């Protein structure tokens, strides 16, 4: 009554059920994206730190100098952006005041 074809179908069905259970477990782990992104970010920093530690002393100094230059450049750009936004805000207030004075 139990032919080999039926047994292989049942075995395949059981394998698929096990695979689905594994996928559900993996999906439950992926539900917290902040944890996976923080671990990938942590792995990135570990990789960079390992690379930096493997550099010779002169290479470490060069990377530090370039990092400081890039950091000051980004800071300078940010401060210029803030200054521009403040200038636009002040000019807008002055123009609004002139407009209110003229309309009255």
C-alpha positions as CSV (number, residue, x, y, z in Angstrom):
1,X,0.0,0.0,0.0
2,X,2.8,2.4,0.9
3,X,4.6,2.8,-2.4
4,X,8.0,4.4,-2.6
5,X,6.7,7.4,-4.4
6,X,4.3,8.2,-1.5
7,X,7.2,7.9,1.0
8,X,9.5,10.2,-0.9
9,X,6.7,12.7,-1.2
10,X,6.1,12.6,2.6
11,X,9.9,12.9,3.2
12,X,10.0,15.9,0.9
13,X,7.1,17.5,2.7
14,X,8.8,17.1,6.0
15,X,12.0,18.7,4.6
16,X,10.0,21.6,3.4
17,X,8.3,22.0,6.8
18,X,11.8,22.1,8.5
19,X,13.0,24.6,6.0
20,X,10.0,26.8,6.6
21,X,10.6,26.6,10.4
22,X,14.3,27.7,9.9
23,X,13.2,30.6,7.7
24,X,10.7,31.7,10.3
25,X,13.4,31.7,12.9
26,X,15.7,33.8,10.7
27,X,12.8,36.2,10.0
28,X,12.2,36.7,13.7
29,X,15.9,37.5,14.1
30,X,15.7,40.0,11.3
31,X,12.8,41.8,12.9
32,X,15.1,44.0,14.9
33,X,16.9,46.0,12.1
34,X,18.6,48.3,14.6
35,X,20.5,45.4,16.1
36,X,21.7,44.1,12.7
37,X,22.7,47.6,11.6
38,X,24.6,48.2,14.8
39,X,26.4,44.9,14.5
40,X,27.4,45.6,10.9
41,X,28.6,49.1,11.9
42,X,30.5,47.5,14.8
43,X,32.1,45.0,12.4
44,X,33.0,47.9,10.0
45,X,34.7,49.8,12.8
46,X,36.6,46.6,13.9
47,X,37.8,46.1,10.4
48,X,39.0,49.7,10.1
49,X,40.7,49.6,13.5
50,X,42.4,46.3,12.5
51,X,43.6,47.9,9.3
52,X,44.8,51.0,11.1
53,X,46.6,48.9,13.7
54,X,48.4,47.0,11.0
55,X,49.9,50.2,9.5
56,X,53.5,51.2,10.3
57,X,54.0,54.3,12.5
58,X,54.5,56.6,9.6
59,X,51.3,55.3,8.0
60,X,49.4,55.9,11.2
61,X,50.7,59.5,11.3
62,X,49.7,60.1,7.7
63,X,46.2,58.7,8.2
64,X,45.8,60.8,11.3
65,X,46.9,64.0,9.5
66,X,44.6,63.3,6.6
67,X,41.8,62.6,9.0
68,X,42.3,65.9,10.8
69,X,42.4,67.8,7.6
70,X,39.2,66.1,6.3
71,X,37.5,66.7,9.7
72,X,38.4,70.4,9.7
73,X,37.2,70.7,6.1
74,X,33.8,69.1,7.0
75,X,33.5,71.3,10.1
76,X,34.3,74.4,8.1
77,X,31.7,73.5,5.5
78,X,29.1,73.0,8.2
79,X,29.8,76.3,9.9
80,X,29.6,78.1,6.5
81,X,26.2,76.4,6.0
82,X,25.0,77.6,9.4
83,X,26.3,81.1,8.8
84,X,24.5,81.2,5.4
85,X,21.2,80.1,7.0
86,X,21.5,82.7,9.8
87,X,22.2,85.4,7.2
88,X,19.1,84.4,5.2
89,X,17.0,84.3,8.4
90,X,18.2,87.8,9.4
91,X,17.6,89.2,5.9
92,X,14.1,87.7,5.8
93,X,13.3,89.3,9.2
94,X,14.5,92.7,7.9
95,X,12.5,92.4,4.7
96,X,9.4,91.4,6.6
97,X,9.8,94.4,8.9
98,X,10.2,96.7,5.9
99,X,7.1,95.2,4.3
100,X,5.0,95.7,7.5
101,X,6.2,99.3,7.8
102,X,5.4,100.1,4.2
103,X,2.0,98.4,4.2
104,X,0.9,100.4,7.3
